[in-house]
Amino acid sequence: MANVSELAGTWTDRAQQLLSNLIKEQGSNISTAAQWCADSILKDGVVHLFGTGHSRIPIEEMFPRYGSYAGFNPMGELSMTFHTQVVGSNGQRQAMYIERVEGFAAEILKNWQFNKNDILMVFSVGGKTAVPIEMAMGARKLGIKVIAVTSVASNKTGKASHSSGSTLSDNADLVIDLMVPVGDALVSIPGMQTPVGPGSTMTAIAVVNEIKVQVADKLVSAGFIPQVLTSGALVGEAESKRLFDAAYAEHARRLSSRLTGSNTSLGGAS
């Protein structure tokens, strides 16, 4: 039998405390975000979600997966989120370089035509790379609200690297703090210079699922029943297929008018 590390359970204990702190300190901002998202969806808007690097994880958690519904649009750019190969072609060096290139966000935004009732949620733990910052800047210039989900401590530590001198939290209408320490990792190992065990993915996932649940509650209260992607093990295969088809059709309907060139009204929020 393997010897159990003296640190066994340490990360889990700290992660549980992190989640508790998140709800205590960021619960109000999360509920505000949920209200904005519900208002957007009820007005035929779309809540767009953007993240680079491992911040792709929460945008995919929001939609599409079991227990989720249309109204949320994950905007994942493979050039900055494809991690499988690590080195060589499509490697991490390239991805980390691209997300620091100023001007690239403008090219991404050229593909999208936001409606005035849309929202953009931008996920970035550090909050200092160019693409997430400029996605937020660009969306606000187009007249839509921006919600930043980031580590406020990381935003405030050291010099801003973007030419504007600002960080992601400076370019949002609402900021939700991921509550993680600078560097993200939660556990220090005796004999190691740097800590291990990041916590931001867990709090980011908590943020999106809190919003997802609260928004669903508000939609139902308003008389709008979202079609939730649901396993056949729960509702039967026929009903599961119907729900998937209905959710995908609603997602396509909402996004069809957001793609640049899909209608005659181009440029800016409409």
Backbone bond lengths (Angstrom), bond angles and torsions (degrees), N, CA, C in turn:
res aa  C-N    CA-C-N  psi(-1)  N-CA   C-N-CA  omega(-1)  CA-C   N-CA-C  phi
1 M - - - 1.458 - - 1.524 109.66 -
2 A 1.342 116.71 132.30 1.460 121.10 -177.32 1.523 110.93 -69.20
3 N 1.329 115.29 145.15 1.455 119.92 175.44 1.525 109.52 -68.82
4 V 1.307 116.23 137.27 1.458 121.11 179.68 1.515 109.60 -84.77
5 S 1.320 116.40 130.51 1.460 121.07 178.62 1.515 110.76 -60.48
6 E 1.325 115.34 143.41 1.461 120.02 175.70 1.525 111.59 -62.83
7 L 1.318 116.65 -19.17 1.466 120.88 -179.44 1.527 112.54 -95.45
8 A 1.318 117.53 6.75 1.461 119.99 178.67 1.526 110.74 -57.63
9 G 1.315 115.85 128.61 1.459 121.11 -179.88 1.513 114.40 88.32
10 T 1.343 117.27 -9.40 1.476 120.19 -177.47 1.521 111.31 -64.51
11 W 1.340 116.34 -47.92 1.464 118.46 -179.37 1.522 110.32 -61.53
12 T 1.332 117.23 -42.96 1.464 120.64 -179.11 1.522 111.41 -62.33
13 D 1.326 117.21 -42.20 1.468 120.53 177.65 1.523 110.79 -60.12
14 R 1.335 116.21 -44.68 1.463 119.75 -178.45 1.528 111.40 -71.50
15 A 1.321 115.62 -32.77 1.459 119.54 177.29 1.524 110.59 -66.97
16 Q 1.306 116.69 -41.46 1.463 120.49 178.26 1.532 110.70 -63.32
17 Q 1.330 116.47 -39.64 1.462 119.85 177.38 1.518 110.97 -66.36
18 L 1.328 115.14 -36.53 1.461 120.56 178.73 1.524 110.57 -62.73
19 L 1.325 116.68 -43.55 1.460 120.44 178.24 1.524 111.37 -64.14
20 S 1.315 115.82 -40.34 1.467 119.62 178.02 1.520 110.73 -62.61
21 N 1.336 116.06 -44.27 1.470 120.26 178.66 1.524 111.58 -64.46
22 L 1.331 116.17 -36.30 1.462 120.90 -179.92 1.529 110.58 -59.29
23 I 1.316 116.58 -48.58 1.460 119.84 -177.77 1.522 111.32 -68.83
24 K 1.328 117.05 -39.23 1.467 120.26 -179.90 1.523 111.99 -65.36
25 E 1.330 116.19 -43.78 1.462 120.29 -171.28 1.524 114.42 -97.60
26 Q 1.327 116.73 -24.65 1.462 119.75 -177.56 1.525 112.85 -116.26
27 G 1.320 117.08 2.08 1.460 120.67 -177.47 1.516 113.22 -57.24
28 S 1.327 117.01 -40.07 1.461 120.33 -179.66 1.524 111.23 -65.08
29 N 1.340 116.90 -43.59 1.464 120.59 179.13 1.531 111.24 -66.96
30 I 1.333 116.47 -37.16 1.463 119.96 177.21 1.525 110.19 -63.50
31 S 1.326 117.06 -41.50 1.467 120.37 179.15 1.523 111.51 -67.86
32 T 1.331 116.86 -35.59 1.467 120.02 175.43 1.530 109.78 -63.65
33 A 1.321 115.86 -44.08 1.473 119.80 177.65 1.519 110.47 -59.98
34 A 1.329 117.06 -41.29 1.459 120.76 179.64 1.524 111.22 -63.26
35 Q 1.326 117.10 -39.18 1.458 120.14 178.53 1.521 110.82 -65.59
36 W 1.328 116.75 -42.77 1.468 120.17 177.53 1.526 110.57 -61.50
37 C 1.331 116.88 -43.26 1.465 120.66 -178.91 1.527 111.47 -65.70
38 A 1.323 116.50 -41.90 1.467 119.84 178.42 1.519 110.91 -63.29
39 D 1.334 116.16 -43.80 1.467 120.35 178.29 1.521 110.46 -60.30
40 S 1.323 116.40 -41.28 1.470 121.08 179.55 1.521 111.01 -62.46
41 I 1.325 116.98 -50.76 1.464 120.79 -176.97 1.521 111.27 -63.83
42 L 1.336 117.14 -39.22 1.467 120.63 179.34 1.523 112.38 -66.46
43 K 1.345 116.82 -24.51 1.459 121.44 178.39 1.531 111.55 -96.80
44 D 1.332 116.33 21.25 1.461 124.09 179.90 1.519 112.33 66.45
45 G 1.327 115.98 25.10 1.451 120.46 175.60 1.519 111.55 -85.77
46 V 1.327 114.79 178.65 1.455 122.66 177.24 1.520 108.05 -130.08
47 V 1.323 116.09 136.18 1.461 121.43 173.09 1.528 106.99 -96.00
48 H 1.321 116.41 105.25 1.452 122.12 179.75 1.526 109.13 -84.83
49 L 1.331 116.59 143.38 1.460 121.37 -179.60 1.520 109.40 -128.33
50 F 1.337 115.68 129.37 1.463 120.08 -176.64 1.519 110.22 -131.22
51 G 1.323 115.67 138.40 1.457 120.55 174.04 1.511 110.11 -159.97
52 T 1.324 116.20 147.79 1.460 121.48 175.82 1.525 108.64 -108.73
53 G 1.328 116.36 167.99 1.455 119.99 179.49 1.520 111.48 57.81
54 H 1.324 115.90 -139.83 1.457 119.77 -179.95 1.521 112.45 -74.22
55 S 1.311 117.70 -4.78 1.465 120.40 173.45 1.520 111.43 -72.96
56 R 1.338 116.51 -0.60 1.469 119.59 169.94 1.530 110.51 -67.37
57 I 1.335 116.95 -28.76 1.464 121.06 -173.05 1.534 112.12 -59.52
58 P 1.330 120.70 -50.43 1.467 118.57 -179.63 1.520 114.62 -66.78
59 I 1.333 118.34 -28.43 1.463 117.64 -179.66 1.521 110.70 -71.07
60 E 1.344 117.03 -32.27 1.458 119.99 175.44 1.524 111.60 -76.78
61 E 1.319 116.52 -27.39 1.462 120.90 176.65 1.529 110.95 -65.53
62 M 1.328 116.27 -34.17 1.460 119.95 -178.61 1.526 111.96 -69.55
63 F 1.321 117.53 -43.17 1.468 122.30 178.76 1.522 108.06 -170.66
64 P 1.347 118.81 138.30 1.459 128.10 2.37 1.519 111.00 -104.01
65 R 1.293 117.53 130.21 1.452 123.03 171.69 1.522 108.65 -160.30
66 Y 1.318 117.16 168.00 1.459 119.40 178.64 1.524 109.93 -51.92
67 G 1.323 115.61 139.96 1.462 120.63 178.60 1.512 113.46 80.40
68 S 1.337 117.91 15.52 1.460 120.83 178.52 1.518 109.95 -125.88
69 Y 1.322 116.20 171.11 1.459 121.19 -172.94 1.525 109.90 -149.97
70 A 1.324 115.90 165.10 1.468 121.69 -176.60 1.523 111.30 -68.60
71 G 1.326 113.71 157.44 1.459 121.67 -177.54 1.510 110.89 124.46
72 F 1.352 115.37 -16.11 1.465 122.48 179.67 1.529 109.01 -115.97
73 N 1.317 116.22 134.71 1.463 121.63 -176.53 1.524 110.84 -119.57
74 P 1.354 118.88 103.58 1.463 120.41 177.45 1.525 111.07 -73.83
75 M 1.319 117.11 121.88 1.464 122.72 -179.88 1.533 108.11 -106.89
76 G 1.329 116.43 88.54 1.454 121.06 -178.69 1.511 111.24 -106.99
77 E 1.324 117.08 115.87 1.462 121.87 178.32 1.531 108.54 -90.39
78 L 1.345 116.21 116.43 1.460 119.87 -175.84 1.523 112.82 -59.83
79 S 1.329 117.24 -29.85 1.469 119.55 -178.82 1.521 112.16 -61.73
80 M 1.336 116.35 -20.42 1.470 119.69 -178.39 1.523 112.96 -120.29
81 T 1.321 117.40 5.57 1.468 119.32 -175.60 1.524 113.74 -134.68
82 F 1.316 118.06 2.01 1.470 121.11 -177.34 1.525 108.43 -90.91
83 H 1.344 116.88 105.81 1.459 120.52 -170.06 1.524 115.20 -109.04
84 T 1.308 117.59 -2.56 1.458 120.23 -170.01 1.524 112.82 -62.44
85 Q 1.317 118.02 -40.49 1.458 119.51 -173.60 1.525 113.06 -83.97
86 V 1.308 118.33 -22.82 1.467 125.28 175.03 1.526 112.43 64.31
87 V 1.335 117.34 -60.13 1.467 120.78 178.01 1.523 109.22 -122.29
88 G 1.334 115.89 166.28 1.459 120.29 -177.31 1.514 110.41 82.23
89 S 1.326 116.67 -153.17 1.462 121.05 179.39 1.523 109.67 -59.92
90 N 1.329 116.05 138.54 1.469 122.24 -178.46 1.527 112.52 61.18
91 G 1.315 116.78 30.81 1.456 121.25 -176.11 1.519 114.27 -80.93
92 Q 1.331 113.93 172.89 1.455 120.64 -177.39 1.527 112.99 -65.75
93 R 1.319 117.71 -34.08 1.465 119.02 179.13 1.526 110.69 -57.98
94 Q 1.335 115.47 -44.20 1.458 119.26 -179.73 1.527 111.27 -66.22
95 A 1.331 116.37 -44.28 1.460 120.07 -178.66 1.521 111.08 -61.18
96 M 1.325 116.57 -43.82 1.464 120.12 -179.17 1.521 111.58 -69.07
97 Y 1.324 116.76 -29.33 1.462 120.40 175.78 1.520 110.78 -69.64
98 I 1.336 116.07 -47.48 1.461 120.72 -175.89 1.513 111.75 -60.47
99 E 1.353 117.92 -40.44 1.458 119.26 -176.39 1.524 112.83 -69.94
100 R 1.334 116.15 -7.41 1.466 120.71 176.83 1.526 113.06 -101.73
101 V 1.325 116.52 2.32 1.470 120.79 -176.87 1.531 110.04 -84.25
102 E 1.309 116.47 115.11 1.459 120.73 177.31 1.528 109.71 -70.70
103 G 1.313 115.82 137.64 1.457 121.90 -178.93 1.517 113.47 101.07
104 F 1.334 117.68 -18.97 1.459 119.81 -177.87 1.523 111.49 -69.00
105 A 1.329 117.15 -35.79 1.469 119.93 179.83 1.525 111.44 -59.81
106 A 1.332 116.09 -35.98 1.470 119.36 179.22 1.523 110.95 -61.48
107 E 1.335 116.66 -35.41 1.461 120.07 178.05 1.528 110.83 -69.02
108 I 1.312 117.25 -37.23 1.464 120.56 176.51 1.519 109.94 -63.93
109 L 1.322 116.11 -45.95 1.469 121.09 -176.67 1.523 112.68 -65.36
110 K 1.331 117.45 -22.64 1.458 119.97 178.77 1.535 111.93 -63.69
111 N 1.322 116.49 -19.49 1.463 120.68 179.75 1.522 112.94 -81.81
112 W 1.329 116.23 -9.89 1.458 120.25 -170.42 1.520 112.10 -123.09
113 Q 1.296 114.45 144.33 1.460 122.94 178.98 1.526 107.18 -124.75
114 F 1.313 115.55 95.22 1.456 119.73 -174.89 1.520 111.89 -74.16
115 N 1.319 114.64 145.32 1.457 121.99 171.91 1.523 108.35 -89.09
116 K 1.328 117.44 154.09 1.474 120.95 -177.82 1.521 112.36 -60.47
117 N 1.337 117.93 -22.34 1.458 121.21 -179.79 1.525 112.83 -93.28
118 D 1.322 117.63 2.67 1.456 121.27 178.93 1.529 110.92 -76.63
119 I 1.323 115.11 164.97 1.463 123.96 176.59 1.524 107.27 -136.55
120 L 1.326 116.69 149.34 1.463 120.55 171.80 1.517 108.94 -119.93
121 M 1.334 115.69 123.83 1.460 122.03 171.51 1.528 107.56 -101.70
122 V 1.329 116.74 124.95 1.459 121.60 -179.35 1.527 108.89 -113.79
123 F 1.330 115.67 125.21 1.465 122.06 -179.78 1.526 109.53 -106.52
124 S 1.321 116.49 125.06 1.460 121.56 175.36 1.521 107.39 -160.65
125 V 1.320 117.14 118.33 1.465 119.66 -176.80 1.525 110.31 -63.89
126 G 1.338 116.24 -51.81 1.460 119.63 -177.59 1.512 114.01 -74.42
127 G 1.341 116.18 -35.37 1.460 120.39 178.33 1.507 115.09 72.26
128 K 1.339 117.45 17.78 1.466 119.33 -175.19 1.526 114.27 -120.22
129 T 1.330 118.11 -6.48 1.460 119.11 -179.04 1.530 110.47 -82.26
130 A 1.322 115.01 150.84 1.458 121.24 -168.71 1.528 113.38 -63.60
131 V 1.325 117.76 -44.32 1.463 119.00 -171.30 1.532 112.14 -64.41
132 P 1.329 120.42 -50.31 1.475 118.37 176.71 1.529 113.10 -59.65
133 I 1.327 116.79 -41.02 1.473 120.38 179.29 1.521 110.15 -60.83
134 E 1.320 117.14 -46.40 1.460 120.27 -175.91 1.528 112.37 -76.46
135 M 1.325 118.11 -23.57 1.466 119.26 170.59 1.524 109.38 -63.53
136 A 1.329 116.14 -43.08 1.468 120.48 178.00 1.526 110.83 -64.97
137 M 1.306 116.52 -45.70 1.473 120.68 178.65 1.525 110.70 -58.78
138 G 1.327 115.88 -47.52 1.459 120.37 -176.71 1.514 112.62 -64.34
139 A 1.329 116.68 -40.48 1.462 120.29 179.74 1.526 110.83 -64.78
140 R 1.320 116.42 -41.27 1.468 119.24 -179.92 1.537 110.97 -66.47
141 K 1.324 116.27 -36.51 1.460 119.19 176.41 1.526 111.62 -63.63
142 L 1.331 115.84 -29.51 1.460 120.51 178.39 1.522 112.43 -84.22
143 G 1.322 116.29 -0.78 1.456 120.44 171.89 1.506 116.76 92.27
144 I 1.346 117.83 18.39 1.461 118.10 178.37 1.527 110.69 -115.01
145 K 1.330 115.31 154.18 1.458 121.27 -178.83 1.522 110.68 -70.39
146 V 1.337 114.78 146.18 1.457 122.01 178.51 1.528 109.26 -121.42
147 I 1.327 115.68 129.93 1.456 122.76 173.25 1.522 107.51 -110.62
148 A 1.334 117.56 121.70 1.454 121.56 177.63 1.522 109.49 -99.29
149 V 1.327 116.37 130.73 1.463 122.01 174.45 1.523 105.71 -115.00
150 T 1.329 116.81 107.24 1.455 121.32 -166.57 1.522 111.01 -155.17
151 S 1.316 116.65 171.03 1.459 121.78 172.67 1.526 107.90 -91.35
152 V 1.305 116.94 109.71 1.462 120.78 -179.24 1.526 110.43 -62.04
153 A 1.332 117.56 -37.50 1.461 120.98 178.83 1.523 111.02 -59.81
154 S 1.329 116.37 -41.94 1.464 120.28 179.47 1.521 111.51 -68.94
155 N 1.333 116.55 -37.55 1.461 120.70 177.57 1.527 111.29 -59.56
156 K 1.318 116.30 -35.01 1.470 121.38 -172.49 1.514 113.74 -93.61
157 T 1.328 117.73 -7.18 1.461 120.78 -176.38 1.524 111.02 -93.38
158 G 1.329 116.63 127.86 1.452 120.86 178.58 1.516 112.69 75.58
159 K 1.321 115.36 -175.75 1.466 121.27 -178.93 1.523 110.98 -80.71
160 A 1.330 115.24 145.51 1.463 120.25 172.40 1.524 108.38 -67.09
161 S 1.318 117.43 137.14 1.462 121.08 -178.29 1.519 113.30 -94.18
162 H 1.337 117.04 -15.66 1.458 119.91 179.70 1.523 110.08 -77.44
163 S 1.319 116.89 146.82 1.468 121.22 -175.73 1.522 112.94 -60.91
164 S 1.333 117.22 -22.49 1.469 120.77 178.19 1.520 112.26 -74.57
165 G 1.327 116.42 -15.16 1.457 120.67 -175.56 1.517 113.18 79.03
166 S 1.329 116.80 7.89 1.459 120.96 -177.97 1.521 111.50 -110.40
167 T 1.334 115.23 166.13 1.454 121.86 174.99 1.524 108.56 -118.07
168 L 1.322 116.67 179.08 1.453 120.01 -177.79 1.522 112.11 -59.16
169 S 1.321 117.01 -42.23 1.467 119.74 -177.57 1.524 112.66 -64.26
170 D 1.331 116.87 -20.12 1.473 120.56 177.26 1.529 112.05 -79.40
171 N 1.318 116.49 -12.48 1.468 120.38 -172.91 1.526 112.33 -119.73
172 A 1.327 115.84 36.34 1.463 120.52 -178.41 1.523 110.25 -133.32
173 D 1.328 115.00 153.91 1.461 121.14 175.42 1.523 111.17 -85.14
174 L 1.334 116.01 -20.24 1.461 122.22 178.84 1.523 107.52 -150.17
175 V 1.332 116.02 135.25 1.466 120.99 -179.86 1.523 109.60 -118.86
176 I 1.316 116.04 128.74 1.462 122.45 172.55 1.525 107.05 -110.17
177 D 1.315 116.33 118.85 1.464 122.46 -176.69 1.523 110.09 -83.98
178 L 1.320 116.90 128.21 1.461 122.05 178.65 1.527 112.32 -74.00
179 M 1.313 117.28 -11.09 1.466 123.64 171.02 1.531 114.25 71.39
180 V 1.315 118.53 8.55 1.462 120.09 -178.95 1.523 110.54 -87.26
181 P 1.333 117.43 156.35 1.463 120.46 177.77 1.523 111.47 -72.42
182 V 1.303 116.76 164.86 1.463 121.08 174.31 1.532 108.28 -57.15
183 G 1.321 115.89 130.59 1.454 120.56 -176.72 1.510 113.63 92.43
184 D 1.345 117.01 -14.52 1.469 123.75 170.66 1.520 114.69 79.46
185 A 1.340 118.66 -41.14 1.460 121.43 -173.22 1.528 111.63 -66.91
186 L 1.348 115.91 146.52 1.461 121.21 -169.18 1.527 114.99 -106.11
187 V 1.332 117.78 -17.11 1.468 119.25 -171.60 1.534 111.05 -126.14
188 S 1.333 116.00 127.76 1.464 121.54 174.39 1.524 109.08 -94.22
189 I 1.318 116.33 135.32 1.458 122.88 -179.58 1.521 108.72 -104.11
190 P 1.322 118.27 126.37 1.468 119.66 176.19 1.526 110.87 -54.78
191 G 1.323 115.88 128.98 1.456 120.49 -179.42 1.514 114.04 93.66
192 M 1.347 117.25 -8.42 1.469 120.91 177.55 1.519 109.58 -108.59
193 Q 1.325 115.32 142.24 1.456 120.39 -178.71 1.526 112.20 -74.98
194 T 1.337 116.81 -32.31 1.468 120.74 -174.08 1.524 111.15 -121.32
195 P 1.347 117.40 147.52 1.469 121.45 -178.82 1.522 112.13 -76.15
196 V 1.335 115.78 167.82 1.459 122.09 179.82 1.533 108.82 -132.20
197 G 1.327 115.39 168.09 1.464 120.60 174.65 1.515 113.62 82.12
198 P 1.362 118.51 74.53 1.464 120.82 -179.31 1.525 112.81 -65.63
199 G 1.321 116.34 153.03 1.455 120.88 -178.24 1.512 115.08 -117.25
200 S 1.331 117.40 -8.67 1.466 119.88 -171.20 1.527 113.55 -67.73
201 T 1.329 117.59 -34.02 1.465 118.76 179.23 1.517 110.36 -61.66
202 M 1.338 116.21 -40.85 1.454 120.07 -178.90 1.529 111.29 -64.37
203 T 1.329 117.38 -44.80 1.464 118.24 -179.80 1.525 111.42 -71.35
204 A 1.324 117.42 -33.75 1.465 119.59 176.59 1.525 110.91 -64.19
205 I 1.333 116.37 -41.03 1.469 120.51 177.44 1.525 110.20 -64.23
206 A 1.332 116.31 -39.58 1.465 119.69 177.16 1.518 111.02 -62.46
207 V 1.327 116.85 -41.30 1.465 120.94 179.58 1.522 110.75 -59.79
208 V 1.336 117.26 -49.96 1.468 118.99 -175.41 1.521 111.84 -68.01
209 N 1.329 117.45 -35.42 1.462 118.05 179.96 1.523 112.19 -75.58
210 E 1.321 117.71 -33.33 1.463 120.07 172.25 1.530 109.82 -60.68
211 I 1.326 116.36 -45.78 1.462 120.47 178.77 1.515 110.56 -63.36
212 K 1.335 116.55 -45.12 1.466 121.30 -178.88 1.522 111.53 -57.03
213 V 1.333 116.58 -46.10 1.463 121.15 -178.22 1.526 110.84 -68.50
214 Q 1.336 116.61 -45.42 1.461 119.70 -178.78 1.526 111.83 -65.40
215 V 1.320 116.72 -37.92 1.463 120.23 178.15 1.526 109.99 -64.86
216 A 1.328 117.09 -44.75 1.465 120.22 179.40 1.525 110.88 -57.80
217 D 1.325 116.26 -41.87 1.468 120.85 178.55 1.523 110.46 -61.09
218 K 1.322 116.41 -43.29 1.470 120.49 -179.31 1.527 111.58 -69.01
219 L 1.323 117.35 -37.19 1.465 120.48 178.35 1.520 110.89 -64.12
220 V 1.325 116.18 -45.56 1.460 119.78 -179.76 1.525 110.80 -64.16
221 S 1.332 116.70 -39.78 1.468 120.49 178.18 1.518 111.34 -62.00
222 A 1.344 115.96 -29.16 1.462 120.79 179.49 1.533 112.08 -87.59
223 G 1.332 116.85 1.16 1.458 120.37 178.23 1.511 114.98 90.08
224 F 1.342 116.77 11.09 1.470 121.41 179.97 1.528 107.84 -109.24
225 I 1.323 117.18 113.12 1.459 120.92 -177.89 1.524 109.87 -97.58
226 P 1.331 117.89 107.76 1.468 118.94 179.87 1.521 111.76 -70.00
227 Q 1.328 115.80 146.92 1.454 122.34 177.20 1.532 107.50 -87.96
228 V 1.322 116.53 109.23 1.463 122.37 -170.85 1.527 110.98 -94.09
229 L 1.321 116.66 131.24 1.461 121.20 174.70 1.528 108.34 -62.58
230 T 1.321 116.31 116.68 1.464 121.08 -170.26 1.530 110.69 -134.76
231 S 1.313 116.25 139.14 1.467 122.13 -179.63 1.523 111.91 -65.30
232 G 1.326 114.75 143.95 1.454 120.11 175.10 1.520 112.26 -63.48
233 A 1.334 117.05 -23.54 1.455 120.27 177.66 1.520 111.61 -64.94
234 L 1.326 115.97 -21.50 1.460 120.65 -178.68 1.522 112.50 -96.95
235 V 1.344 116.72 -40.23 1.471 119.67 -173.00 1.528 113.66 -120.61
236 G 1.320 117.29 0.38 1.465 120.34 -176.05 1.518 110.43 92.51
237 E 1.328 116.70 151.44 1.465 120.78 -173.88 1.529 112.78 -64.35
238 A 1.330 117.32 -39.82 1.466 119.65 -177.73 1.525 111.14 -65.11
239 E 1.323 117.07 -45.21 1.459 120.19 -179.91 1.525 111.14 -69.84
240 S 1.319 116.65 -35.99 1.459 120.01 176.44 1.524 110.70 -60.66
241 K 1.320 117.04 -45.11 1.466 120.61 178.41 1.518 111.02 -62.87
242 R 1.326 116.75 -41.46 1.472 119.63 178.96 1.520 110.76 -61.66
243 L 1.326 117.19 -42.99 1.461 120.77 -179.30 1.530 111.19 -65.45
244 F 1.339 116.58 -42.15 1.465 119.54 178.24 1.528 110.34 -62.44
245 D 1.316 116.52 -47.87 1.465 119.90 -179.38 1.532 110.81 -61.14
246 A 1.331 117.02 -41.39 1.460 120.86 -178.77 1.526 110.66 -66.82
247 A 1.335 116.76 -42.29 1.469 120.11 -179.77 1.524 111.09 -66.56
248 Y 1.327 116.93 -42.92 1.463 120.10 179.48 1.530 110.93 -65.69
249 A 1.325 116.58 -39.35 1.468 120.12 178.99 1.524 110.77 -64.72
250 E 1.324 116.74 -40.57 1.466 120.16 178.87 1.522 110.71 -67.50
251 H 1.330 116.34 -39.06 1.467 120.06 177.03 1.528 110.22 -61.87
252 A 1.326 116.64 -46.19 1.461 120.97 179.91 1.528 111.07 -63.08
253 R 1.319 116.60 -39.92 1.471 120.41 179.73 1.522 110.74 -61.30
254 R 1.321 116.02 -46.59 1.465 119.57 -178.21 1.527 111.57 -66.76
255 L 1.341 116.65 -38.68 1.461 118.88 -176.59 1.516 113.80 -80.24
256 S 1.328 117.28 -20.38 1.462 119.71 -173.87 1.519 112.70 -58.35
257 S 1.317 117.20 -34.48 1.462 120.03 -179.48 1.524 112.59 -89.00
258 R 1.339 117.03 -2.49 1.469 120.41 -179.43 1.526 112.68 -94.09
259 L 1.312 117.37 -15.41 1.448 120.10 -178.83 1.516 109.86 -79.82
260 T 1.310 117.77 129.06 1.454 121.77 -177.46 1.528 110.54 -56.34
261 G 1.330 116.06 129.54 1.445 121.10 179.84 1.515 114.01 91.97
262 S 1.361 117.40 -1.25 1.460 119.10 -177.01 1.535 112.63 -81.45
263 N 1.348 116.31 -15.44 1.461 118.81 172.37 1.528 108.53 -146.89
264 T 1.287 117.41 -172.86 1.469 120.79 -172.15 1.521 113.56 -87.37
265 S 1.317 117.72 -9.45 1.468 120.89 -177.79 1.512 109.37 -97.92
266 L 1.333 117.08 95.78 1.445 121.58 -174.85 1.521 112.13 -105.54
267 G 1.358 114.56 149.34 1.447 120.40 170.90 1.503 114.63 85.35
268 G 1.321 115.54 110.10 1.461 120.20 173.35 1.509 113.16 84.06
269 A 1.337 114.20 171.73 1.454 120.82 179.33 1.518 109.60 -70.91
270 S 1.335 115.91 138.47 1.458 119.88 -178.35 1.508 110.91 -118.38
